[in-house]
Amino acid sequence: MSAIDGILDRLGELPGVRGSGVATRDGMMVASNLQGRFREDAVSGLTSFVVLTTRRALADAGEGPELTSFELHATHGRLLIEQAGDAVLIVITDQFVAIDDLKRAVRAAAEELHRETMIPETD
């Protein structure tokens, strides 16, 4: 099991989490634990669209293109997107999740993911 898979498995054990994944900013799913409930291409495509259009809107508004986290709240759950270095961490929840606790866990997982996947600089 890779470090990324371990992070996703731990997230999947949290109450209210229905799936998670790691994707590139342009929408390629790197790893996922969607528990057979969601299509990888749909999740990564939606995530890519949200990240790219939100970054563009922020840049147009003069706020800079950096997007660190995003939460989409729908009737039956939430989609959390957290920047993790050059990738994004995606977490799908049910509507009953304790969101503040989960957001802390997702942020910590994104930081761990960033550390685990960093490419060391060479001199």
Backbone as a chain_set.jsonl record, in Angstrom:
{"seq": "MSAIDGILDRLGELPGVRGSGVATRDGMMVASNLQGRFREDAVSGLTSFVVLTTRRALADAGEGPELTSFELHATHGRLLIEQAGDAVLIVITDQFVAIDDLKRAVRAAAEELHRETMIPETD", "coords": {"N": [[0.837, -1.175, 0.0], [0.527, 2.206, -0.831], [1.723, 5.404, 0.443], [-0.144, 7.381, -0.146], [-2.485, 5.862, -0.535], [-2.808, 4.907, 2.074], [-3.381, 7.287, 3.469], [-5.833, 7.972, 2.267], [-7.346, 5.735, 2.986], [-7.442, 6.049, 5.783], [-8.916, 8.437, 5.941], [-11.308, 7.493, 4.893], [-12.297, 6.008, 6.972], [-13.345, 7.784, 8.75], [-16.191, 9.171, 10.448], [-19.027, 9.824, 8.469], [-17.686, 10.21, 6.046], [-17.837, 9.499, 2.669], [-16.286, 8.978, 0.52], [-13.047, 9.475, -1.02], [-10.274, 11.097, -2.658], [-7.31, 11.722, -4.637], [-6.25, 14.11, -6.863], [-4.779, 15.526, -9.831], [-4.305, 19.007, -10.595], [-5.379, 19.44, -13.085], [-7.298, 17.512, -13.348], [-6.771, 14.734, -13.405], [-7.182, 11.681, -11.878], [-5.256, 10.474, -9.3], [-5.181, 8.683, -7.175], [-7.717, 6.856, -5.44], [-10.393, 6.37, -3.096], [-13.186, 5.684, -3.397], [-15.124, 4.003, -2.67], [-16.784, 2.531, -4.342], [-19.011, 4.042, -4.863], [-18.989, 6.329, -6.415], [-18.077, 7.68, -9.625], [-14.787, 7.818, -10.772], [-13.935, 9.51, -12.904], [-15.993, 11.395, -13.036], [-15.891, 12.625, -10.502], [-13.233, 13.627, -10.465], [-13.323, 15.279, -12.714], [-15.331, 17.179, -12.039], [-14.072, 18.305, -9.816], [-11.741, 19.404, -10.973], [-12.923, 21.325, -12.668], [-14.189, 23.017, -10.768], [-11.934, 23.919, -9.274], [-10.31, 25.181, -11.273], [-12.069, 27.154, -12.396], [-12.744, 28.649, -10.137], [-10.239, 29.583, -9.325], [-9.683, 31.196, -11.54], [-11.74, 33.106, -11.308], [-11.037, 34.272, -8.847], [-8.566, 35.408, -9.539], [-9.416, 37.229, -11.503], [-10.827, 38.954, -9.887], [-8.846, 40.19, -8.572], [-7.815, 38.974, -6.359], [-5.835, 37.149, -6.425], [-4.588, 34.012, -7.698], [-4.605, 31.82, -6.002], [-5.993, 29.014, -4.476], [-6.873, 27.507, -1.615], [-8.66, 25.92, -0.196], [-11.925, 24.497, -0.65], [-15.411, 24.299, -0.332], [-18.265, 22.578, -1.166], [-21.586, 22.581, -0.587], [-24.278, 20.486, -0.597], [-27.618, 19.128, -0.917], [-27.561, 16.43, -0.031], [-25.044, 16.062, 1.018], [-21.523, 16.931, 1.166], [-18.796, 18.305, -0.716], [-15.474, 18.436, -0.279], [-12.574, 20.182, -1.067], [-9.179, 20.289, -0.942], [-6.117, 21.935, -1.137], [-3.101, 20.27, -1.833], [-0.136, 20.571, -2.107], [1.037, 20.092, -5.331], [-1.193, 18.77, -6.019], [-4.7, 17.963, -5.445], [-6.725, 17.227, -2.668], [-9.608, 15.382, -2.331], [-12.677, 15.107, -0.728], [-15.634, 13.442, -0.08], [-18.683, 13.733, 1.553], [-21.422, 12.691, 3.754], [-24.588, 14.279, 4.556], [-24.709, 14.609, 7.261], [-22.313, 14.903, 8.548], [-19.877, 15.828, 11.023], [-18.741, 18.71, 10.487], [-16.72, 20.615, 11.228], [-14.802, 19.161, 12.711], [-14.119, 17.322, 10.742], [-13.024, 18.982, 8.747], [-10.633, 19.798, 9.956], [-9.312, 17.328, 10.058], [-9.119, 16.766, 7.325], [-7.497, 18.887, 6.44], [-5.121, 18.265, 7.831], [-4.592, 15.79, 6.644], [-4.154, 16.617, 4.004], [-1.827, 18.121, 4.331], [-0.083, 16.092, 5.166], [-0.17, 14.492, 2.88], [0.992, 16.25, 1.037], [3.611, 16.411, 2.115], [4.391, 13.723, 1.826], [4.437, 13.373, -0.892], [6.159, 15.17, -2.002], [8.639, 16.193, -4.251], [11.981, 15.967, -3.861], [14.173, 18.763, -3.965], [16.949, 19.252, -6.107], [20.386, 20.12, -6.09]], "CA": [[0.0, 0.0, 0.0], [1.313, 3.434, -0.899], [1.409, 6.418, 1.46], [-1.388, 8.037, -0.553], [-3.583, 4.937, -0.229], [-2.977, 4.901, 3.523], [-4.062, 8.528, 3.845], [-7.222, 7.867, 1.82], [-8.011, 4.728, 3.821], [-7.733, 6.649, 7.098], [-10.031, 9.366, 5.761], [-12.509, 6.703, 4.665], [-12.772, 5.467, 8.251], [-13.946, 8.848, 9.557], [-17.647, 9.222, 10.355], [-19.609, 10.712, 7.474], [-16.945, 10.25, 4.789], [-18.361, 8.535, 1.705], [-15.258, 8.707, -0.472], [-11.967, 10.459, -1.095], [-9.354, 10.875, -3.757], [-6.258, 12.695, -4.907], [-6.219, 14.382, -8.298], [-3.964, 16.64, -10.283], [-5.122, 20.209, -10.787], [-6.07, 19.378, -14.374], [-8.378, 16.547, -13.327], [-6.389, 13.321, -13.491], [-7.237, 11.032, -10.574], [-4.01, 9.783, -8.973], [-5.575, 7.571, -6.308], [-9.04, 7.125, -4.883], [-11.095, 5.435, -2.228], [-14.55, 6.162, -3.595], [-15.969, 2.963, -2.087], [-17.731, 2.044, -5.337], [-20.209, 4.887, -4.892], [-18.843, 7.443, -7.34], [-17.178, 7.458, -10.759], [-13.556, 8.616, -10.668], [-13.87, 10.563, -13.911], [-16.948, 12.445, -12.683], [-15.369, 13.334, -9.334], [-12.042, 14.403, -10.83], [-13.739, 16.318, -13.654], [-15.996, 18.236, -11.27], [-13.055, 18.959, -8.99], [-10.919, 20.22, -11.855], [-13.728, 22.47, -13.088], [-14.352, 23.911, -9.618], [-10.65, 24.533, -8.946], [-9.863, 26.089, -12.342], [-12.936, 28.327, -12.542], [-12.631, 29.469, -8.924], [-8.95, 30.288, -9.409], [-9.826, 32.238, -12.553], [-12.588, 34.163, -10.728], [-10.23, 34.966, -7.841], [-7.574, 36.228, -10.252], [-10.133, 38.341, -12.128], [-11.249, 39.878, -8.83], [-7.655, 40.763, -7.969], [-7.529, 38.279, -5.108], [-4.773, 36.171, -6.643], [-5.131, 32.754, -8.202], [-4.402, 30.697, -5.08], [-7.163, 28.425, -3.84], [-6.358, 26.519, -0.667], [-9.715, 24.96, 0.121], [-13.223, 24.81, -1.233], [-16.466, 23.42, 0.181], [-19.531, 22.615, -1.876], [-22.601, 22.005, 0.29], [-25.465, 20.102, -1.351], [-28.691, 18.569, -0.103], [-27.239, 15.128, 0.554], [-23.661, 15.955, 1.472], [-20.562, 17.987, 0.862], [-17.566, 18.016, -1.422], [-14.377, 19.257, 0.23], [-11.378, 20.164, -1.902], [-8.091, 20.892, -0.17], [-4.848, 21.939, -1.851], [-2.067, 19.416, -1.237], [1.014, 20.73, -2.996], [0.636, 20.18, -6.734], [-2.403, 17.966, -6.187], [-5.809, 18.335, -4.574], [-7.367, 16.162, -1.916], [-11.058, 15.468, -2.498], [-13.401, 14.307, 0.257], [-17.083, 13.49, -0.255], [-19.296, 13.374, 2.83], [-22.873, 12.729, 3.831], [-25.074, 15.567, 5.052], [-24.723, 14.634, 8.718], [-20.938, 14.911, 9.039], [-19.43, 16.899, 11.923], [-17.885, 19.343, 9.484], [-15.536, 21.28, 11.779], [-13.815, 18.112, 13.003], [-13.655, 16.746, 9.481], [-12.156, 19.947, 8.065], [-9.306, 19.701, 10.579], [-8.716, 16.058, 9.615], [-8.806, 16.896, 5.896], [-6.326, 19.768, 6.344], [-3.963, 17.483, 8.278], [-4.326, 14.782, 5.612], [-3.578, 17.318, 2.852], [-0.44, 18.454, 4.678], [0.669, 14.833, 5.121], [-0.08, 14.124, 1.467], [1.995, 17.139, 0.435], [4.939, 15.965, 2.576], [4.686, 12.388, 1.302], [4.564, 13.361, -2.352], [7.079, 16.208, -2.456], [9.829, 15.781, -4.975], [13.1, 16.731, -3.281], [14.926, 19.624, -4.873], [18.357, 18.87, -6.255], [21.269, 21.271, -6.34]], "C": [[0.888, 1.246, 0.0], [0.898, 4.382, 0.232], [0.094, 7.116, 1.128], [-2.581, 7.15, -0.221], [-3.856, 4.881, 1.267], [-3.718, 6.129, 4.024], [-5.541, 8.445, 3.476], [-7.996, 6.838, 2.636], [-8.368, 5.293, 5.191], [-8.886, 7.647, 7.013], [-11.343, 8.606, 5.609], [-13.096, 6.1, 5.924], [-13.447, 6.519, 9.126], [-15.464, 8.87, 9.374], [-18.11, 10.237, 9.309], [-18.883, 10.776, 6.146], [-17.446, 9.134, 3.88], [-17.351, 8.192, 0.624], [-14.206, 9.79, -0.454], [-11.064, 10.119, -2.265], [-8.306, 11.971, -3.82], [-6.199, 12.862, -6.421], [-5.23, 15.5, -8.588], [-4.879, 17.839, -10.506], [-5.9, 20.17, -12.096], [-7.037, 18.206, -14.474], [-8.022, 15.083, -13.479], [-6.383, 12.727, -12.083], [-5.961, 10.216, -10.385], [-4.297, 8.54, -8.146], [-6.951, 7.902, -5.755], [-9.49, 6.002, -3.967], [-12.553, 5.886, -2.252], [-15.583, 5.111, -3.201], [-17.056, 2.481, -3.036], [-18.976, 2.889, -5.501], [-20.182, 5.949, -5.979], [-17.895, 7.055, -8.469], [-15.973, 8.39, -10.637], [-13.549, 9.77, -11.644], [-14.84, 11.703, -13.6], [-16.434, 13.283, -11.512], [-14.176, 14.197, -9.714], [-12.389, 15.52, -11.81], [-14.422, 17.483, -12.961], [-14.982, 19.02, -10.446], [-12.186, 19.886, -9.832], [-11.666, 21.477, -12.293], [-13.865, 23.486, -11.962], [-13.049, 24.65, -9.315], [-10.247, 25.556, -10.013], [-10.745, 27.33, -12.458], [-12.884, 29.232, -11.308], [-11.319, 30.243, -8.921], [-9.026, 31.433, -10.417], [-10.651, 33.402, -12.004], [-11.82, 34.957, -9.674], [-9.205, 35.884, -8.501], [-8.243, 37.439, -10.894], [-10.562, 39.391, -11.105], [-10.058, 40.528, -8.128], [-7.265, 40.126, -6.65], [-6.385, 37.282, -5.241], [-5.357, 34.823, -7.001], [-5.052, 31.585, -7.221], [-5.714, 30.279, -4.421], [-6.658, 27.342, -2.913], [-7.398, 25.491, -0.273], [-11.031, 25.455, -0.444], [-14.227, 23.818, -0.67], [-17.743, 23.649, -0.611], [-20.543, 21.879, -1.007], [-23.85, 21.753, -0.544], [-26.48, 19.463, -0.403], [-28.277, 17.306, 0.634], [-25.787, 14.985, 0.99], [-22.813, 17.128, 1.05], [-19.407, 17.419, 0.04], [-16.528, 18.976, -0.891], [-13.184, 19.075, -0.692], [-10.306, 20.927, -1.142], [-6.803, 20.799, -0.981], [-3.825, 21.098, -1.101], [-0.845, 19.459, -2.143], [0.534, 20.923, -4.42], [-0.624, 19.387, -7.03], [-3.509, 18.54, -5.31], [-6.349, 17.081, -3.918], [-8.869, 16.412, -1.98], [-11.702, 14.573, -1.447], [-14.889, 14.54, 0.045], [-17.713, 12.985, 1.037], [-20.803, 13.229, 2.697], [-23.293, 14.058, 4.449], [-25.007, 15.698, 6.565], [-23.334, 14.735, 9.344], [-20.693, 16.075, 10.005], [-18.336, 17.664, 11.172], [-16.637, 19.998, 10.067], [-14.435, 20.275, 12.1], [-13.242, 17.536, 11.714], [-12.713, 17.7, 8.747], [-10.744, 19.923, 8.65], [-8.593, 18.433, 10.115], [-8.308, 16.122, 8.148], [-7.583, 17.784, 5.709], [-5.061, 19.021, 6.745], [-3.595, 16.431, 7.236], [-3.698, 15.418, 4.378], [-2.124, 17.688, 3.11], [0.432, 17.203, 4.648], [0.866, 14.377, 3.679], [0.977, 14.959, 0.759], [3.412, 16.709, 0.835], [5.343, 14.636, 1.926], [4.967, 12.386, -0.193], [5.502, 14.424, -2.886], [8.263, 15.58, -3.176], [10.988, 16.614, -4.444], [13.811, 17.557, -4.349], [16.367, 19.151, -4.936], [19.159, 20.118, -6.569], [21.986, 21.143, -7.657]], "O": [[1.87, 1.324, 0.737], [-0.129, 4.189, 0.882], [-0.696, 7.41, 2.026], [-3.58, 7.629, 0.315], [-5.012, 4.814, 1.684], [-4.58, 6.029, 4.897], [-6.404, 8.805, 4.276], [-9.17, 7.044, 2.944], [-9.46, 5.049, 5.702], [-9.734, 7.698, 7.904], [-12.373, 9.027, 6.136], [-14.267, 5.72, 5.945], [-14.058, 6.178, 10.139], [-15.965, 8.617, 8.278], [-17.633, 11.371, 9.279], [-19.414, 11.347, 5.194], [-17.476, 7.968, 4.272], [-17.534, 7.222, -0.112], [-14.432, 10.886, 0.059], [-11.086, 9.006, -2.79], [-8.405, 12.999, -3.149], [-6.11, 11.884, -7.164], [-4.892, 16.303, -7.719], [-6.098, 17.687, -10.593], [-6.957, 20.79, -12.211], [-7.549, 17.921, -15.557], [-8.917, 14.259, -13.667], [-5.669, 13.207, -11.203], [-5.629, 9.37, -11.215], [-3.726, 7.477, -8.387], [-7.313, 9.07, -5.615], [-9.034, 4.862, -4.055], [-13.079, 6.397, -1.264], [-16.783, 5.317, -3.382], [-18.128, 2.068, -2.594], [-19.904, 2.493, -6.207], [-21.233, 6.419, -6.417], [-17.019, 6.208, -8.293], [-16.122, 9.594, -10.426], [-13.2, 10.892, -11.275], [-14.532, 12.862, -13.877], [-16.532, 14.51, -11.533], [-14.106, 15.365, -9.332], [-11.804, 16.601, -11.741], [-14.131, 18.643, -13.254], [-15.031, 20.249, -10.388], [-11.928, 21.025, -9.442], [-11.1, 22.57, -12.288], [-13.678, 24.684, -12.179], [-13.055, 25.865, -9.122], [-9.882, 26.683, -9.679], [-10.232, 28.439, -12.601], [-12.972, 30.453, -11.433], [-11.287, 31.418, -8.557], [-8.492, 32.515, -10.173], [-10.296, 34.562, -12.215], [-11.939, 36.181, -9.613], [-9.007, 37.016, -8.059], [-7.709, 38.547, -10.841], [-10.649, 40.577, -11.424], [-10.233, 41.32, -7.202], [-6.464, 40.688, -5.902], [-6.008, 36.639, -4.261], [-6.497, 34.522, -6.646], [-5.402, 30.461, -7.583], [-6.444, 31.11, -3.879], [-6.075, 26.359, -3.369], [-7.072, 24.327, -0.041], [-11.229, 26.646, -0.682], [-13.928, 22.63, -0.544], [-18.235, 24.773, -0.713], [-20.377, 20.693, -0.723], [-24.415, 22.678, -1.126], [-26.203, 19.286, 0.783], [-28.611, 17.135, 1.807], [-25.348, 13.877, 1.302], [-23.315, 18.172, 0.634], [-19.094, 16.23, 0.097], [-16.671, 20.191, -1.027], [-12.829, 17.953, -1.052], [-10.509, 22.075, -0.747], [-6.438, 19.724, -1.457], [-3.699, 21.201, 0.119], [-0.557, 18.5, -2.859], [-0.278, 21.806, -4.695], [-1.074, 19.341, -8.175], [-3.29, 19.473, -4.539], [-6.42, 16.016, -4.532], [-9.337, 17.519, -1.714], [-11.317, 13.414, -1.294], [-15.351, 15.68, -0.005], [-17.326, 11.938, 1.556], [-21.391, 13.589, 1.677], [-22.445, 14.868, 4.822], [-25.225, 16.785, 7.1], [-23.207, 14.657, 10.566], [-21.234, 17.166, 9.827], [-17.16, 17.304, 11.223], [-15.578, 19.937, 9.442], [-13.267, 20.512, 11.793], [-12.04, 17.294, 11.607], [-11.708, 17.264, 8.186], [-9.766, 20.019, 7.908], [-7.4, 18.466, 9.813], [-7.264, 15.59, 7.77], [-6.714, 17.465, 4.898], [-4.037, 19.131, 6.07], [-2.414, 16.206, 6.974], [-2.806, 14.829, 3.767], [-1.284, 17.583, 2.216], [1.561, 17.245, 4.159], [1.95, 13.929, 3.307], [1.765, 14.435, -0.028], [4.306, 16.649, -0.009], [6.494, 14.453, 1.529], [5.655, 11.501, -0.701], [5.635, 14.573, -4.1], [8.807, 14.562, -2.748], [10.975, 17.839, -4.565], [14.018, 17.109, -5.477], [16.932, 18.706, -3.937], [18.678, 21.044, -7.222], [22.767, 22.021, -8.023]]}, "num_chains": 1, "name": "protein.A"}
